[in-house]
Amino acid sequence: MNSADQHPEPVVVTITGCTKEDAHAVFEVLRRSYTCDREAADRPEYVSVGHPTVWTATFDVRPGTAGTGPVPLTDAVEAEMQGGYWAVDRMTETLAAAFDVQRQGTAAGDQEKDVQLRLVSRAG
C-alpha cells in the first residue's frame, strides 16, 4: 500500500514565463483535482509590470482524484513541481490530460524529485 493511500502528499508547483491568465488556467486544472493552499478566489496577479513573475502554490495529492479535459493556453507555460515521486508523477498525469506536456528536466533525490515541464495547448 502506498503511503499516499493514507496521507496526502504535498507538491509545490511554480509557474513562470506566461501570462497571469495562463497561470490561472494551470492552477485551476490542478485545483479541480487536488486541495490547494490558496483560496479559490486567489488569482495570479503581476507583482511588477515588465519584470518576470513567479507564481507558487502547494497542492495535496491523494489517490483517486479526477482529471480534466483539454484546456487552452495563449502561449507555453513553464511549470516546476517538487514533491514525492508518486505525487509528482500523479500530478504530471493530471496536467497531461489538459495540456501537451514536454519534460524539460528532472532532478531526483532520496525522497522527492523536482520536474521541470513546458505546457502547451493540445493540438487539434
KARAQUI-V977482 format. One record per residue. RES is the residue in one letter. OMEGA is omega in radians with two decimals (NA if undefined). Layout:
res	omega
RES	OMEGA
RES	OMEGA
This chain:
res	omega
M	3.12
N	3.13
S	3.12
A	3.10
D	-3.10
Q	-3.06
H	3.06
P	3.08
E	-3.13
P	3.03
V	3.09
V	-3.13
V	3.11
T	-3.12
I	3.13
T	3.05
G	-3.10
C	3.06
T	3.10
K	3.12
E	3.10
D	3.07
A	3.11
H	-3.14
A	3.14
V	3.13
F	3.14
E	3.07
V	-3.12
L	-3.13
R	3.12
R	-3.09
S	-3.01
Y	3.05
T	-3.09
C	3.10
D	-3.14
R	3.10
E	3.14
A	-3.13
A	-3.13
D	-3.12
R	3.07
P	3.09
E	3.06
Y	3.09
V	-3.12
S	-3.11
V	3.12
G	3.11
H	3.12
P	3.11
T	3.09
V	3.11
W	-3.10
T	3.03
A	3.09
T	-3.13
F	3.05
D	-3.09
V	3.09
R	3.08
P	3.01
G	3.13
T	-3.06
A	3.07
G	-3.12
T	3.08
G	-3.14
P	3.12
V	-3.11
P	3.02
L	3.10
T	3.13
D	3.14
A	3.11
V	3.05
E	-3.14
A	3.07
E	3.13
M	3.12
Q	3.13
G	3.13
G	-3.08
Y	-3.09
W	-3.08
A	3.13
V	3.11
D	3.13
R	-3.14
M	3.08
T	3.08
E	3.12
T	3.12
L	-3.13
A	3.08
A	-3.08
A	-3.03
F	2.89
D	-3.06
V	3.08
Q	-3.14
R	-3.11
Q	-3.13
G	3.13
T	2.99
A	-3.06
A	3.06
G	-3.13
D	-3.01
Q	-3.10
E	3.10
K	3.14
D	-3.09
V	3.06
Q	-3.11
L	2.97
R	-3.11
L	3.08
V	3.09
S	3.09
R	3.07
A	2.98
G	NA
